[in-house]
Amino acid sequence: MSDPNTRQARGLVSVHPRGFGFFTEEDTDPPRSSFVTPPELNAFLADDVVEALVTAGEDGRTTASNLRLIDRPRSELFGTVIIHRGVAHLKVDREVANTDWAMVHEGPAPAAGAHVLARIEGTKVVLVEVLDTPDAQTLAQVIARHGIATVVPPAALAEAERARKLPHTVNGRRDLREVPTVTIDAASTRDIDDAISVLPADEDGAVRLLVSIADVSAFVPAGGALDQDARARATSVYLAGRVIPMLPDGLSSEWISLLPGVDRMCLTAELRIDPEGTVVAVDVYESLIRSWSRLTYDEVADFLDHGDVSPGIEPVFEAAPWWRTVSARLHMARTRRGGVEVARDETFVVLDAVTGLATGIEAHQPTSAHVLIERCMVAANEAVARWLVERGVPGVYRVHDVPGPDAVQELSAVAERFGYASGFGTKLSPLSLAAFDHQIATSPSEPAIRGVLLRSLGPARYTVFPSTHFGLGAPLYLHFTSPIRRYADLAVHRLVKSYLHGTRTWSMRDPALESLARHINLRARLAARAETDRHRMLVAGYMTRHIGEHFSARVVKVRPFGVVAQIDTTLVEGTLPFEALPDGPYTVEPSGGAARSPTKRYAVGDAVRVTVVKTDPSLGRIELSLAPKG
């Protein structure tokens, strides 16, 4: 190729609802994206793996053309039936494709406007199912939009069935069955992959925290059909009303789940924590445990906060005073180095058991039990990361970069608008972040400020290069504690065991590990988007019955098209379009934290009274207006 501004590359397609798209190259960090015109995008789907010609313009921007399909991970499409010249076509979700697909069907064509699921066969689609209920439609749309596989290949299912016959035995493992061990989860949790034990302080005042994690790798051989399917998924997907597990349900929720009263093979991270909260020793080993009890967050919080114990499980709580000690010590250590706690307020959609539709929205605050488990898991993840690095073993690390100057400046400006002196300067540190987090904790404007804070911090990512996790203030970090639902953790388990068994077949710059980290990042982003889409669709559907009602809210974001406000009681977000605001026109200030007209100004954190004007559940959108005064 003679043109120095043109090169061949391989990557993924993404589609914009307005018809154009982007080509994102593989093996680039950070990702490099090029614009794709609508005609070039015809017949391609979001997430298609393609080869393309990338051309750089004089302004430095790049375009991709001559796309050639290499692989198509999607097998099904969701859309609406349209009839064109007497022939049924599928109008596909415009975030997946910019063209309509001819449909093959047995018997009469489905009615125009019907929502359907169809299987891709070449350049056409074959009707699979007509979706009659709104809940079935939104679920299918989310699953198809993000290319989430719902069918497990037969070979993987066969391997899973064989794995269910493998025994949980000691075989050289440390026998921890007599150690008081419990699991603490939500009452609805089925895939229980972590358990804790806390042993009383020794003569030096140090307590021992044992975090035992299901040894998934003992049942999922690397390279097998089950492993390949889990790797392709990379994560379980938690959609409201439905879980799509990374591993088949019978395995993940039964045979390798840490159920009470049964033997389970685990990997255990044992941390010795001194009175000042410092982890002074770490040991990682294979173990056999037997959970003494399956506890819920509510049960543990009742004990930690009030000393209440449910009848019949009193003996389990004999070691519980040391849980408080561990939580307090880990918190003290975190306070010294900075960073923020992971456990935060969340919004949950309450679903009707029959229709699957939203019947309510609840804002949940983390309890003392949530905080305990979060601190124990973070400590274990950090300890295993350090353990691997000290032994020269590669890993799949979780890295979070320091925010750039622009993000710090925006956060400082927002803080000042609310009367807070951030004192960040041009560079944010974990300690200054923790101090600011403490300042805003009890502020009425905390949700709005925290939204800016989280956007300023940006996302964490997986990489083979060990580095800091800024948000946690951790020198090293990875994911070790959830191998049933995250492939990154399963990969780390295999690396730990390869060291323990002396089977070192890896190098510190293993290209396969680098490729795996990039793949997991992609699948994790898709899963997060799917979960967000499903939540927004359900919320918009619920708010349909509240059209015309008034709510107290607060501005949490400013966008080019309007102001986003969050309702105080439910944390539901909706948009106040600029054209619907009085005294316009409005322009967004350079900081991005406010919009102003000649006579009005709306900034992040401002209290507003809003009215629900209209909703679009299929897009998860809620439109608001200012409520009338009085």
N, C-alpha and C positions, 0 to 999 in steps of 0.2 A: 504494500500500500504506500504510494509515493507521497500523498498529501500529508504533511506533518500535523495538520489540524484534524485529521480523521483517523480513527482507530476502531478495531473490532473489540467488542467486549461481551461478557455474559452477565446476565442479571435477571431481575424480577420486574414484572409489569404491575403498575397500580393504575387505577382508573378514577377519574374525577367525575362527579355527577353531571358536569357541563359538557362532557364528551371527550375532552383531551385526557392525557395521562402522563405518567412518568416511568422512566426506565432507571432502576436502581442497581448499580453494579455489585456483583458479588466480590467478596474478598477485599473490600475497602473499609477502612476504619479511620475517620467517620465515613458513613455511606456517601457515595457520589451519585446524584440523580440528574437525569437529562429529560428535557421536555419531549413529549411525543404528541404529534398532531392527531386530530380525530381520524383522518383517513388512514394514517399509519396504524392506528389502534384497532381498526375494524377486524373482527373475527378473533381478537385476543381477549383474554380474561384476566382479571386481577390475580396476581400470584403466579401467572405463567412464567416458566423459566425460558428465556429466549436469548438468542445471540442478536446483537444489533450493531449498526454502524454509528459510532458516536462522533459528532462533528462539533468542534469548538468555534464559536463566533468571535467577532472582533471585540465584543463586550465581555468575553470570558464565559458567557453562558453556553451550555451545550444542548444539542438536540440529538435524539436517537431516531434512526430510520432503518428501513430494510430489515424489519424484525423477522426472525425465523424461530419457530417453536422448537424447543428442546424437550421440555417436559411440562405436563399439565397435572398438578396435584389435585385439582378439583374433579369430582366425578358427577356432581349434581348441581343444578341451578334452581333458584327460586324466582318466581316472577308472576306476572299477570297475563292471562290469555287475551290476545287480540286476534281479530279475524281480518285477514287481508286477502281480498279477491277470493273469498270463500275458503281460504286455507288458514288453519289455526297456527299462530305464531306465539312464541313466548317473549314478552317484554321483560327483559331481565332487569333485576335490581341495578340501577345505574351506577352503583359503586363497584359493580363487578364487570359489566360489559356495556359498551356504547351502541350495540346493535341488537336487533331482534333476531331470534332463532326460529327456524321452521320446526314445527312440532309433529312428531309421529304419535298416533294414538290408535288404540283398538276401539271399535264401536264409534258412537257419535262423539263429535268434538265437544270438549267442555265449553260451557257458556263463556261468551266474552265477558271479561272482568273477573273471572274466577282466579283465585290464588292457587297456584299449583307448584308441586315439586317435580322436576324432570331430570332424567339421567342423560348425560352427554354421550352421544355416539357419533363420532366424526364431526361433521359440520351441522348435525341436527340434534334435537333433543327428543327423548321418548318420555311420554307422560308416565309418572310414577304414582302420583297421588293428588287428588283434589283436596285442598285444605279448607274445611268448612268453618272452623271456629277461629276467632281472633287470636287466641293464645297459640294455637297450632301454627297460624300464619306468622306471627312475630318470631316464634322459636325457629321455624324453618328459614325465615329470612335471615336471621342472625347467623345461624349455623352455615347456611350456604354462602352468605356474604363474606364470611371470614375463612371459608374453606376448611371447616372443622370436620374431620372424619368421624362418623358415628358408627360405622360398621367395622368390626374387628375381623381381619383376614382369618379364614379357617385354620391355616397353619399356626397362627398365633394362638387361637383358641385351643387348639390341640396341645400346644406346649404348656399353656396355662393349666389345662386339666391334668397334665402329667406332673406339673409342679405342685399341684395340690396333694399329690400322693407322697411327696418327699417329707421325711420326718424332721422335726425340730429336735436336734440332739446336741449333746455337749461337745464330743469330738474335739478335745483340745481347747475348747472355749472356757472362759472363766464362768463358774457357776454362781449366778447372782440370784437364784430363786429364793433364797432365804433373806435377801436384803429387802427391806420395806420399799416397794416400788409401786407407783400409781401413775395412771394417765389422767390428764385434765383437759377436757375438750368441751365443745358445745354439745348439748344433748342430742343434736341431730347428726353429729359426725359419725361417719361409718369407716373411713380409712384412717385408723389410728396408727400413726407411725412414730410417735415419741412418748417416752415415759421418763419420769424423774425419780431419783432417790437422793435424799439429803442425810448424811451421816453426822452425828454430833461432833462438836469441836474436840480436837485433840489437845495434848498438853500445851501446845503453842497457840491455841485459840483458833486454829484453822479448821474450817468445815470442809467436807468433801461433797461436791455435787456430781452425781452420776446422771448423765443424759444418755439414755439408751434408745437407739433408733433401729427400727425394723431393718434387718439385713436382707433387703430386696435382692441384692446381687446373688445371694445363695440360691434363689429360685428363678432368676431371669439370666440365663447364660448370655454372655456377650456374643453378639453376632447372629443369634438365633432369630427365628421369625417373630417371637414375642418381643425380643429386644429391638428389632428393626421397627416394629410398629410403635413401640414406646418412644424410640428415638425420633421417629417422624412426627409424633404428636408433641413430644418434648415437655408437655405439661397437662395436667388435668384442667378442664375448663368448667368453671362454676357459674352456670347461668341460673338466674332465679327460677326455681321450679324444676331444674334439671341439672344433673352433673354428668359430664362426659369424661370418664376417668382415663388417665394415661395408661393404666393397666386394667385388664378385664375385671369386672366387678367381683366375681367369685374369689379372685385372688386378692385384690386390693382391700376389700372390706371384710374378708373372712380369714383366709389361710395365712396371710402375712400381717394382718392387722393385729395390734397388740391388745387382744381381748383379755379380760380378767380371768384368772384361774387356770390359764393354759400356758404351756411352755412356748417360748418364742425366741428364735435366734436373732441376735441384735449386734450392732456395732455400738460400743459404749465409749463416750468421751468422759473421762473422770478428771474433774478440776479440783485442785486444792486451793481454797480461797482464804486468805489470811484476814485478821480483824479489820484491816484497812480496805478490804475489797480487792486486793491485788491477787490475781491468779498466779500462784507461785510454782505450781507444777501441773503438768498435763500428761495424761496417759490415755492412749487410744487402743482399744483391743476388742476382739470378738468375744461375745458373751451369750449366755442363755439366761433369760429372765422369766419371771412369772408375775404378771401384774397382780397386786393384791386387791385393787379395786379400780373400777372405771368411775371417775368423779367428773362432775360437771363444773363449769366455771361458777355457776350460781352457788353450788354447795361449798366450794372452796372459798369463795368471797364471803359467804355467811360466816365461815369460821374465822377467816383472817380479820374481818371487820368487827364481828360481834361475839366470836367464840361459840357460835351455834353449830351443832353437829346433827346431821340427820340420824334418826334411830337406826341401829343395826350396823353402822359403820364406824362406831367410836374408836375401835382399835387402830383403824387406818390413820387416824389423825394424831396418834401419839408422837409421831415425828414432825407434825405440822408446825410447831413453834420454830423449828429450824428452817422451814420454808420462808418465814418472815425474815429470819436472819440473812439467808442467802439473798433474798430480794433486796434488802436494805444495803447489804455490802456491795452488790453489783451496781446498784444505783449510785452509791457513794463513789465508786471508781469511775462510773460514766460521768458523774458531775465534775470530777477533777479534770477530765480530758475534753469535755464538751460534747457537742452533738445533740440530737433530739431523740426522744422516746419514739418507738415505732407505733405503739398502741394509740389509736386516735378514735374520735367519734365517727360513727358510720351510720348510714341510712339504709334501712332494710325495708323491702316491700313485702307486705303481708298478702299472701295469695289465697284465693278461694280453692278449697281442696277439690272441688268438682270442675269448675270452669277454668281454673288456672289464671283467672284475672285478678288484678290487684284490688284488694278491699281496704287497704290502709297503708300508711307509710309511717315508720317509726324511726326515730333517731336514737341510737344506742351509744352509751358511753362505755368505755372499757372499765371493767371492774378491777379490783386488786388482784384477782386470780388471773385475768388476762395479762396484767402487767408482770406478775410473777413468771408466767410461762414465757412471755416475750423476752424477759431479761435472761432467763435460763437458756433459751434457744440462741439468742444473740451471742451469749458468752461461749456456748459450745461451738458455734460456727466460727467465731474468732479464734478460739483455741485450736481447732483443727487446722485452720489456715496457717497459723504459726507453726504448728507441729509438722505440717508438710514442708514448709519452706526451710525449717531448721534441718530437715533430713534430705534436702535437695530433690524432693519429689514434686513433679509438676501437679497442677490442679486447674480446675475451672473456677476462677476467682470472681467475686462480686465487687466491682470497682465503682466508685462514685467520685467524679471529678470535682475539684474546687470551682465554685461559680465564677464566671468571668466578671470583669469590671462593670459592664452594662447591667447585668443582673443585680449586682450589689448596689449600684446607684439607684435602680428602680425600687429595690426593697427599702433603701434608706429614705427615699422620697416618700414612700407610702407610710413608713414609720413616723416621719416628721409630721405628716398631715394629721395623724392621730395623737400627736403630742408626745411621741416617744423619741428619745435621743438614742439612736442605734449605736453611734460611735464606731461604725464599721471601718471608716476610712475607705481606701480603694480595694482592700482585700479582706474577705470574710474568713474568720477562723472558726473551728468547731466550738471553742469556748465562747466567743462573742455570739455565735449562733445560739448556744444554750442559754446565755444570759438574756438575749432578746426573746427567746421562746418562753422563758420564765416571766418576763415582763408582761407579755400579752395574754398569759394563760387565763386570767380572770376578766379580761376586757370584753365588753359587749361586742366589740368589733373583731374579736379573735377569729371567727370563721373567715372574714374577708381578708384580714391580714395574713392568716395562715395560707390562704389560697395563693397569694402573691409569693409568700415564702417558699411554698412547695414548687411553684413554677420557676422561681429563681434558682432553686437547687438543681432542677433538672433530673432526669432519670439515671438510675444506676444501670450497669450493663455487665454481662459476663465476658471474661477475657482470660487468656492463659498467662497474662503478665500480672504477677502479684503487685498490688499497689493499695493505696489508702481508700477507705470508704468515708468520704467527708461527712455525710449526714449522720453517721454513727460515731464519728470521731475515732474510727478504728484504723490502726496502722495496716492491718491485713484482715481480709474478710472473705468468706465463701458461704455456700449453702450446703449443709450437711444433714439437716434435721428433717427433711421431707422427701425421702426417695420414692415413696409411693406415688406422689403427685408431681414431682419435678425431676426431670432427667439429669439436670446439672448435679443434683445431690447423689443420684445413682452413679454418675461418672466419678464423683469424688470418692464414694465408697469403694469403687473398684480400684482406684489409685491407692487408697489407704491399705486395702487388703493385698495389693501387689507388693507393697513394701513389707507388710507383716509376714507374708509368705516367702519373701525373697525372690519373687518372680518379676524382676525389673525389666520390662520389655519396652520402656518408653524413654523419651528424651525430653529435656526441658523445653525444646522448641518443636514439639510434635505437630506437624501440619494437620493431622487428623483431629487433634484436640482444638486447634485454632478454628478449623472448619466447624467443629461441633459447637463451639462457643457462639459463633456467628449464627448458626442455625437456631440455637436455643433462644438467642436474643429476638430473632424474627418471630418464632412461634409464641414466645411470651408476650410480645407486643400485640400479635393478632388475638391471643386469648384475652388480654386486657381490654382490647377494643370491643370484642364480642360481649364480654361481661358488662361493659359500660353501655353498649347499644341496647342490650336486653333490659338493663335497669331503666334507661331513659324511655324506652318504648312503654314499659309497664307503668312508669310514673306518668307519662303523658296520657295514657289511657285512663288512669285513675283520676287525673286532674280534669278530664273531660266532664265529669259530673259536677265539677266545681266552677265551670265557666260562669262568669258574672259575679263570683264571690270576691270579697276584698280580704287582703292579708297584709300584715306588717312584714317588711322585708328589708334587706340591706344589699347595697351594690357590692358585688364580689369581683366583677371583671368588666373591662371596657373593650369592646370589639370594634372593628371598622364599621360594622353595620348597626351597632346599638349597644345598650348597657345591659349586662346580665345581673339580675337580682336574685337573691336567695331568700326564700320564705323562712321566717324565724323558727316556726314551730316544727317544720318537717324537713328543712334544709333542701327543699325542692328548688331547682333553678329554672328561671324563664328569662326570655329576652324582651326588653323594652326597645323596639326599633326606633332609630333616630327620627324617622318620618312621623312617628306617632307621639313624639314628645313635643310639648308646646315651646314656643319661642325659638324655633330653629332658624337656620340650619346649624348642625353641630359638627365640630371637628374634634378629632382625638388629639390630645396633647402629646408632645414628643415622648414623655415618660411612659405613655400607654396606660396610665393609671386614672385618667379623667378625660371627660369630654365636655366641651364648652360651646355655648352660643354667645351672641353679643350680650345676653342678659342672664343666662343660666349656666350652671356648672354642676355636673354629676361626677363624683369621685368614688373610688373604691372605699367602702366603709360607710358611705352615706345611708342614713335611714330613709326609706321610702315606703309609701303605702300604695299597694298595687292591686289591680283587678286582673283576673284570668280572662283573656279575650278569646283565644282559640287554641286548639291543640291539634297535633298531627302525630298520632301514635306510631304510624309506620316509619316516621323519621325521628321519633323521639323528641319532638319540638313542642315547646310551650311558649305562647306569645302573651305578653303582659301589657298593660297600660297603666298610667298613673290613676289611682283611685280618685273619685271626686272628693273634694274637701267637705268636711262637715260630718 
